[in-house]
């Protein structure tokens, strides 16, 4: 096989891989899972059901108000309740998973593992509105 022909074959194979990746398929032909945009709408029902009865516009112990995305961003000392992209540094998650005490929701049943995971994923994805 001459070198020119071999180079052409390698170039064609590389081009096919680039095109497959660009259209969302692996070179083996399997489709990639679509990336799901995680937003505040994903976690808002959890906050409404489990948190807003205490952390709202009228009452906000610990300077925490979870009634809206903007209120959440302003919550905590100097707005430090949430560190976008860093769930393990976000006090919001540390209190609901029980790492920090008192575990939230205070004197209520803890959030489920699924609810905590949803909050973790949302924060890790950048805690978008």
Secondary structure as GFF3:
##gff-version 3
##sequence-region A 1 129
A	DSSP	alpha_helix	3	22	.	.	.	ID=ss1
A	DSSP	alpha_helix	40	50	.	.	.	ID=ss2
A	DSSP	three_ten_helix	61	63	.	.	.	ID=ss3
A	DSSP	alpha_helix	69	74	.	.	.	ID=ss4
A	DSSP	three_ten_helix	77	79	.	.	.	ID=ss5
A	DSSP	three_ten_helix	87	89	.	.	.	ID=ss6
A	DSSP	alpha_helix	91	96	.	.	.	ID=ss7
A	DSSP	alpha_helix	113	124	.	.	.	ID=ss8
###
